[in-house]
């Protein structure tokens, strides 16, 4: 196998820096515990290494990589409502093309997951008071009631897109576009209350507000640290990220047989739909990692298969 000096490896891996993603804000639901890969692979619990597009990457015309971004706190403002975010996690595969473009491969469960967030003020804050009689009756039942609690869940509605090749390591440039919808959950809202849809999603485009701290390490295929290992990992950490350019559509599908009355009440109280410039996303202390084969051309034409083999060996 061909070997590189550390300096050569830095040059080799520099081309992938631009795809390191800033984490996206999400208000979501925790999922079952994912496998914990070994060593250098540890952050990459959901990389879609077995997806056909990743396996087909040959290491020459197409180079496969795994990306994960996470944050423990932040906030998202939709119209007049601001919701704090908890733990968030974005994972995906990236296929770098020889022409400088790239494409995203999302995990089967969606690129974005996170802990559920409770909307401040609950349903009372979201739609009360109201001049709609049916809504007023609901508001009276909510006072000091456990039925007041409302949670919000961000759901991916399609794969991320529009990568910027350098935005991950600079400031004030959108890194990637993530289409999402927000599921509002409360007994009075029914099971189909969403802000945004697959056809008309909320599209988040975060950017770094300051330069992230940079680090790089090397490891064997199974994750064991090794300066001569065939895997490299880039770390971009401790950057605050923000987006204030996205628009937010009105809520829809809310309420149990009230013919859009709850939709109208929610939208009136929260100021939805809300045009670009009236909404914002802030993520604190983002942690972004990108892993790939140190010298992918060495493994042509099976770089995608080699990456998958290595990840599975680290998961055990």
Secondary structure in CASP SS format (residue, H / E / C, confidence):
PFRMAT SS
TARGET T0000
AUTHOR 0000-0000-0000
METHOD secondary structure of the structure
MODEL  1
X C 1.00
X C 1.00
X C 1.00
X C 1.00
X C 1.00
X H 1.00
X H 1.00
X H 1.00
X H 1.00
X H 1.00
X H 1.00
X H 1.00
X H 1.00
X H 1.00
X C 1.00
X C 1.00
X H 1.00
X H 1.00
X H 1.00
X C 1.00
X C 1.00
X C 1.00
X C 1.00
X C 1.00
X C 1.00
X C 1.00
X C 1.00
X C 1.00
X C 1.00
X C 1.00
X C 1.00
X C 1.00
X C 1.00
X C 1.00
X C 1.00
X C 1.00
X C 1.00
X C 1.00
X H 1.00
X H 1.00
X H 1.00
X C 1.00
X C 1.00
X C 1.00
X C 1.00
X C 1.00
X C 1.00
X C 1.00
X C 1.00
X C 1.00
X C 1.00
X H 1.00
X H 1.00
X H 1.00
X H 1.00
X C 1.00
X C 1.00
X C 1.00
X C 1.00
X C 1.00
X C 1.00
X E 1.00
X E 1.00
X E 1.00
X E 1.00
X E 1.00
X E 1.00
X E 1.00
X E 1.00
X E 1.00
X E 1.00
X C 1.00
X E 1.00
X E 1.00
X E 1.00
X E 1.00
X E 1.00
X E 1.00
X C 1.00
X C 1.00
X E 1.00
X E 1.00
X E 1.00
X E 1.00
X E 1.00
X C 1.00
X C 1.00
X E 1.00
X E 1.00
X E 1.00
X E 1.00
X E 1.00
X E 1.00
X E 1.00
X E 1.00
X E 1.00
X E 1.00
X C 1.00
X C 1.00
X C 1.00
X C 1.00
X E 1.00
X E 1.00
X E 1.00
X E 1.00
X E 1.00
X C 1.00
X C 1.00
X C 1.00
X C 1.00
X C 1.00
X E 1.00
X E 1.00
X E 1.00
X C 1.00
X C 1.00
X E 1.00
X E 1.00
X C 1.00
X C 1.00
X C 1.00
X H 1.00
X H 1.00
X H 1.00
X H 1.00
X H 1.00
X H 1.00
X C 1.00
X C 1.00
X C 1.00
X C 1.00
X C 1.00
X H 1.00
X H 1.00
X H 1.00
X H 1.00
X H 1.00
X H 1.00
X H 1.00
X H 1.00
X H 1.00
X H 1.00
X C 1.00
X C 1.00
X C 1.00
X H 1.00
X H 1.00
X H 1.00
X C 1.00
X C 1.00
X E 1.00
X E 1.00
X E 1.00
X E 1.00
X E 1.00
X E 1.00
X C 1.00
X C 1.00
X C 1.00
X C 1.00
X E 1.00
X C 1.00
X C 1.00
X C 1.00
X C 1.00
X C 1.00
X H 1.00
X H 1.00
X H 1.00
X C 1.00
X C 1.00
X C 1.00
X C 1.00
X C 1.00
X C 1.00
X C 1.00
X E 1.00
X E 1.00
X E 1.00
X E 1.00
X E 1.00
X E 1.00
X E 1.00
X E 1.00
X E 1.00
X E 1.00
X H 1.00
X H 1.00
X H 1.00
X E 1.00
X C 1.00
X C 1.00
X C 1.00
X E 1.00
X E 1.00
X C 1.00
X C 1.00
X C 1.00
X C 1.00
X C 1.00
X C 1.00
X E 1.00
X E 1.00
X E 1.00
X C 1.00
X C 1.00
X E 1.00
X E 1.00
X C 1.00
X C 1.00
X C 1.00
X C 1.00
X E 1.00
X E 1.00
X E 1.00
X E 1.00
X E 1.00
X E 1.00
X E 1.00
X C 1.00
X C 1.00
X C 1.00
X C 1.00
X C 1.00
X E 1.00
X C 1.00
X C 1.00
X C 1.00
X C 1.00
X C 1.00
X E 1.00
X E 1.00
X E 1.00
X E 1.00
X E 1.00
X E 1.00
X E 1.00
X E 1.00
X E 1.00
X E 1.00
X E 1.00
X E 1.00
X E 1.00
X C 1.00
X C 1.00
X C 1.00
X C 1.00
X E 1.00
X C 1.00
X C 1.00
X E 1.00
X E 1.00
X C 1.00
X C 1.00
X C 1.00
X C 1.00
X C 1.00
X C 1.00
X C 1.00
X C 1.00
X H 1.00
X H 1.00
X H 1.00
X H 1.00
X H 1.00
X H 1.00
X H 1.00
X H 1.00
X H 1.00
X H 1.00
X C 1.00
X C 1.00
X C 1.00
X E 1.00
X C 1.00
X C 1.00
X C 1.00
X C 1.00
X C 1.00
X E 1.00
X E 1.00
X E 1.00
X E 1.00
X E 1.00
X E 1.00
X E 1.00
X E 1.00
X E 1.00
X E 1.00
X E 1.00
X E 1.00
X E 1.00
X E 1.00
X C 1.00
X C 1.00
X H 1.00
X H 1.00
X H 1.00
X H 1.00
X C 1.00
X C 1.00
X C 1.00
X H 1.00
X H 1.00
X H 1.00
X H 1.00
X H 1.00
X H 1.00
X H 1.00
X H 1.00
X H 1.00
X H 1.00
X H 1.00
X H 1.00
X H 1.00
X C 1.00
END
